[in-house]
Protein backbone atom coordinates (compact mmCIF):
# COMPACT_ATOMS: atom_id res chain seq x y z
CA UNK A 1 0.00 0.00 0.00
CA UNK A 2 1.28 3.45 -0.85
CA UNK A 3 1.87 6.18 1.70
CA UNK A 4 -1.36 7.77 2.91
CA UNK A 5 -1.39 11.53 2.30
CA UNK A 6 -4.90 12.17 3.71
CA UNK A 7 -7.83 10.14 5.02
CA UNK A 8 -11.08 9.69 3.15
CA UNK A 9 -13.80 7.03 3.34
CA UNK A 10 -12.04 4.64 0.94
CA UNK A 11 -8.68 4.98 2.72
CA UNK A 12 -10.24 4.34 6.12
CA UNK A 13 -12.04 1.23 4.79
CA UNK A 14 -8.78 -0.14 3.36
CA UNK A 15 -6.97 0.60 6.61
CA UNK A 16 -9.77 -1.08 8.62
CA UNK A 17 -9.42 -4.32 6.66
CA UNK A 18 -5.69 -4.44 7.41
CA UNK A 19 -6.29 -3.63 11.09
CA UNK A 20 -8.92 -6.41 11.28
CA UNK A 21 -6.41 -8.88 9.80
CA UNK A 22 -3.75 -7.86 12.33
CA UNK A 23 -6.26 -8.10 15.20
CA UNK A 24 -7.33 -11.57 14.02
CA UNK A 25 -3.80 -12.91 14.48
CA UNK A 26 -3.55 -11.35 17.96
CA UNK A 27 -7.00 -12.73 18.78
CA UNK A 28 -5.92 -16.23 17.77
CA UNK A 29 -2.67 -15.98 19.72
CA UNK A 30 -4.36 -15.07 23.02
CA UNK A 31 -7.67 -16.92 22.60
CA UNK A 32 -9.83 -13.82 22.90
CA UNK A 33 -12.12 -11.93 20.56
CA UNK A 34 -10.78 -8.58 19.32
CA UNK A 35 -12.46 -6.31 16.81
CA UNK A 36 -12.16 -2.78 15.47
CA UNK A 37 -15.31 -0.84 16.18
CA UNK A 38 -16.46 2.57 15.00
CA UNK A 39 -14.03 4.89 13.29
CA UNK A 40 -14.04 8.67 13.13
CA UNK A 41 -11.75 10.55 10.82
CA UNK A 42 -10.73 13.91 9.44
CA UNK A 43 -8.42 14.48 6.51
CA UNK A 44 -5.39 14.33 8.85
CA UNK A 45 -6.24 11.63 11.43
CA UNK A 46 -8.42 8.60 12.15
CA UNK A 47 -9.51 7.02 15.45
CA UNK A 48 -10.68 3.40 15.74
CA UNK A 49 -12.40 1.95 18.77
CA UNK A 50 -10.93 -1.47 19.58
CA UNK A 51 -12.87 -3.95 21.72
CA UNK A 52 -11.58 -7.17 23.28
CA UNK A 53 -13.56 -9.86 25.09
CA UNK A 54 -12.78 -13.18 26.73
CA UNK A 55 -14.16 -16.32 25.10
CA UNK A 56 -15.86 -18.58 27.68
CA UNK A 57 -15.32 -22.36 27.79
CA UNK A 58 -18.68 -22.76 26.03
CA UNK A 59 -17.33 -20.73 23.10
CA UNK A 60 -19.49 -17.68 23.84
CA UNK A 61 -17.78 -14.30 23.51
CA UNK A 62 -18.22 -12.46 26.81
CA UNK A 63 -19.07 -9.04 25.36
CA UNK A 64 -20.48 -6.24 27.48
CA UNK A 65 -24.06 -7.15 26.51
CA UNK A 66 -23.51 -10.81 27.49
CA UNK A 67 -21.90 -9.85 30.82
CA UNK A 68 -24.77 -7.43 31.49
CA UNK A 69 -27.28 -10.17 30.65
CA UNK A 70 -25.69 -12.48 33.21
CA UNK A 71 -25.78 -9.71 35.81
CA UNK A 72 -29.25 -8.18 35.27
CA UNK A 73 -31.57 -10.74 33.66
CA UNK A 74 -32.59 -12.72 36.75
CA UNK A 75 -32.76 -9.59 38.88
CA UNK A 76 -35.33 -8.17 36.44
CA UNK A 77 -37.41 -11.37 36.28
CA UNK A 78 -36.43 -12.62 32.82
CA UNK A 79 -37.20 -16.34 32.40
CA UNK A 80 -35.09 -16.80 29.25
CA UNK A 81 -31.40 -17.67 28.97
CA UNK A 82 -28.84 -16.55 26.42
CA UNK A 83 -29.38 -18.34 23.15
CA UNK A 84 -33.03 -19.17 23.88
CA UNK A 85 -35.30 -18.93 20.86
CA UNK A 86 -38.91 -17.76 20.89
CA UNK A 87 -41.54 -16.82 18.34
CA UNK A 88 -43.45 -13.55 18.22
CA UNK A 89 -45.93 -12.77 15.45
CA UNK A 90 -44.57 -15.55 13.28
CA UNK A 91 -40.92 -14.50 13.51
CA UNK A 92 -38.30 -16.44 15.45
CA UNK A 93 -35.95 -14.46 17.71
CA UNK A 94 -32.84 -15.45 19.66
CA UNK A 95 -31.87 -13.82 22.99
CA UNK A 96 -28.32 -12.43 22.61
CA UNK A 97 -27.72 -9.90 25.41
CA UNK A 98 -28.80 -7.07 27.67
CA UNK A 99 -28.55 -3.31 27.25
CA UNK A 100 -28.38 -1.91 30.77
CA UNK A 101 -29.10 1.70 29.80
CA UNK A 102 -32.37 0.79 28.06
CA UNK A 103 -34.94 0.86 30.86
CA UNK A 104 -38.07 -0.09 28.90
CA UNK A 105 -36.61 -2.55 26.35
CA UNK A 106 -33.34 -3.91 27.77
CA UNK A 107 -33.25 -7.39 26.20
CA UNK A 108 -31.25 -7.71 22.98
CA UNK A 109 -32.57 -10.23 20.46
CA UNK A 110 -31.65 -11.13 16.88
CA UNK A 111 -33.72 -12.27 13.95
CA UNK A 112 -32.57 -12.69 10.35
CA UNK A 113 -29.24 -10.99 11.12
CA UNK A 114 -30.86 -7.87 12.62
CA UNK A 115 -30.72 -6.79 16.27
CA UNK A 116 -33.70 -5.54 18.26
CA UNK A 117 -34.39 -4.45 21.83
CA UNK A 118 -37.53 -5.76 23.52
CA UNK A 119 -39.07 -5.80 26.97
CA UNK A 120 -38.74 -8.50 29.63
CA UNK A 121 -42.53 -8.80 29.75
CA UNK A 122 -42.76 -9.56 26.02
CA UNK A 123 -40.24 -12.40 26.21
CA UNK A 124 -41.80 -13.86 29.36
CA UNK A 125 -45.23 -13.87 27.68
CA UNK A 126 -43.80 -15.68 24.62
CA UNK A 127 -42.15 -18.47 26.63
N, C-alpha and C positions, 0 to 999 in steps of 0.2 A: 504494500500500500504506500502511496506517495505521502509526502509530508502534508499535514493538514494546515492550511493557511487560515481558514475560518470555519465555523460550525454552521451547518444548515441541517434541515431535516434528513436529507439523504446521508450526510456524513455521520450524524448521530446514530442513524439506523445501522450503518456499516460498523461503526465502533461498538454498538451494543452487541452485535452478533459475535464479534471477537471477544468482548468481555464475557459473554455467556459461555463461550467455549473455554476460556481460561478458568472461569468459575466452576465449570463442570469437572475439570481435572482436579481442582482443589476439593470439590465436593466428594468426589470418588475417593480421594486420598484419605480424608478424615471421616467418611461415612456419615456426612450430614447433608442437608439440602441447602444450597446457596443459590440465590437468584438476584439478578439486577432488576430493580423495580422501576418506578417512574424516573424520568429524566427531565431536567429543565436545562435550557441552554440559551445563550446569547451568541453573537457572532464570535466572541473571544473566549468563552468558557462553557463547560457543560458539567452538570452535577447529576450523578446517578445515585439512587437509593439502593443499597445492597442489604438483603435480608438473609439470615442464616437460621436454620432450625434443626434440632436434633431429630433423628429418625428413630422411633420407638422399635422395640423388638418385634412388634406386630407388623412393622413396615409403614406405619402411619407417620407422616411428617407432623411434628408437634409445632405447628404454626401458632400464632397468637390466637386465632379464632378457635383452634382445637383446644388449646390450654384454657381459654376462657370458657369453652363449653364444659370442660371437666370441672371447672371451679363453680360455675353459676347454674348449670342446668337443673340439678337436683334441688338446689336452694329455691329455685323459682317454680318447682312443681312439674317440670317436664318429664314425661313418661318415656320418651324415646331416647335411644342411644345414638352415638355417632355411627353413620353408615346405615341406619334404619331407613327403610323405604316405606312410603305411604302414598295413597292415591287421593287426589282432591280434584273434583270436577273432571274426571277422566284422564288426568295427567299424573304420571308417577314422579315423585320427588324423593330425593335422598338428603338426609340430614348431614351437613358437613361442618358446622361450627356455630359459634356464638359471637354476636357483636355487642359487647358490653355497653356501649354508649347509645344503643338503640333501645329506648325504654319500652315502646309499644310493640315493636316487631324485632326481637333480638335474635331469633333463630335463623341461621343461614342454611338454605337448602339449595340444591341444584336440580335442574331438569333440562335435558337436551343441551347440555353445555352452558346453560345460563344460570347465574346466581340470583337468588331472591331472598328477601328477609320476610319472615312471617311470625305470627304470634304463637306463644306457648299454647294458648287455648285452642287455636286452630289445629295444631298438631295433635294435641290430646284428644280432640273430638274425632280425628280421623283414625286414631289407633283403636 
